[in-house]
Structure formats: C-alpha cells, structure tokens
Amino acid sequence: MSRVVHVPYTIEQDEDGLWCASAQLRVGVGAVGDGETQEAAIADLREALAALIAEVGAPPELTVTLDVA
C-alpha cells in the first residue's frame, strides 16, 4: 500500500555550497537530507523521512483514517 504524506520542509545552502533540507514530523522528531543540489538534498530528505515514518509511524497530525466501501 502506498500513501502520500505531506510534510513541510526547509532548504538552505551552507557556506560550503552544500544544500541541506530538514523537516519535522512532530516536536523533537525530524529528519535531514543533504546534497550537492537542491533536488539531491530533497531526495535524501525523502529517504530519511520514509525510514523515520517506517520506524516511528506517521504522527496523528498527518494521518486521517477513512472507512471506504
């Protein structure tokens, strides 16, 4: 089963030119990704978030349970 989870993130470039993306699932639970380009940093962040959600689950604020016929 595949699901889409929307997680706001920030992205910035450090003084060495490396791009860093970060997101929080809830207070104190977040993930980071980095890369040579913005796209690479976001892809790395996606992998980190997927692993984090697999480990701790999606927080209640990001989930909706529906009964579908």
C-alpha positions as CSV (number, residue, x, y, z in Angstrom):
1,M,0.0,0.0,0.0
2,S,1.3,3.4,-0.9
3,R,0.3,6.7,0.7
4,V,1.1,10.3,0.3
5,V,2.2,12.2,3.4
6,H,2.7,16.0,3.0
7,V,5.5,17.3,5.3
8,P,6.6,20.9,5.2
9,Y,10.4,21.3,4.9
10,T,13.1,24.0,4.7
11,I,16.1,24.0,2.5
12,E,19.2,26.2,2.7
13,Q,22.7,26.3,1.3
14,D,25.6,26.2,3.7
15,E,28.8,28.3,3.5
16,D,30.5,25.4,1.6
17,G,27.7,25.3,-1.1
18,L,26.1,22.0,0.2
19,W,22.3,22.1,0.2
20,C,20.6,21.0,3.5
21,A,16.9,20.1,3.7
22,S,15.1,19.5,7.0
23,A,11.6,18.6,8.2
24,Q,9.9,17.8,11.5
25,L,7.1,15.2,11.8
26,R,6.4,16.5,15.3
27,V,8.3,18.4,18.0
28,G,11.6,16.6,18.6
29,V,11.2,14.1,15.7
30,G,12.6,15.2,12.4
31,A,14.9,14.3,9.5
32,V,17.5,15.9,7.4
33,G,18.9,15.4,3.9
34,D,21.8,17.0,2.1
35,G,23.3,17.0,-1.4
36,E,25.2,19.0,-4.0
37,T,21.9,20.3,-5.5
38,Q,18.5,21.2,-4.0
39,E,17.0,18.2,-5.8
40,A,19.6,15.9,-4.3
41,A,19.0,17.3,-0.8
42,I,15.3,16.8,-1.1
43,A,15.6,13.3,-2.4
44,D,17.9,12.5,0.6
45,L,15.3,14.0,2.9
46,R,12.6,11.9,1.4
47,E,14.6,8.8,2.0
48,A,15.2,9.8,5.6
49,L,11.6,10.7,6.2
50,A,10.4,7.3,4.7
51,A,12.8,5.5,7.1
52,L,11.6,7.6,10.1
53,I,7.9,7.0,9.3
54,A,8.6,3.3,8.9
55,E,10.3,3.3,12.4
56,V,8.0,5.6,14.4
57,G,4.9,5.9,12.3
58,A,3.3,9.0,10.9
59,P,2.2,11.4,13.6
60,P,-1.6,11.8,14.2
61,E,-1.4,15.3,12.8
62,L,-0.5,13.8,9.4
63,T,-2.9,10.9,9.2
64,V,-6.6,10.5,8.5
65,T,-8.4,7.2,8.8
66,L,-11.3,6.6,6.5
67,D,-13.7,3.7,6.2
68,V,-14.1,3.1,2.4
69,A,-16.7,0.8,0.9
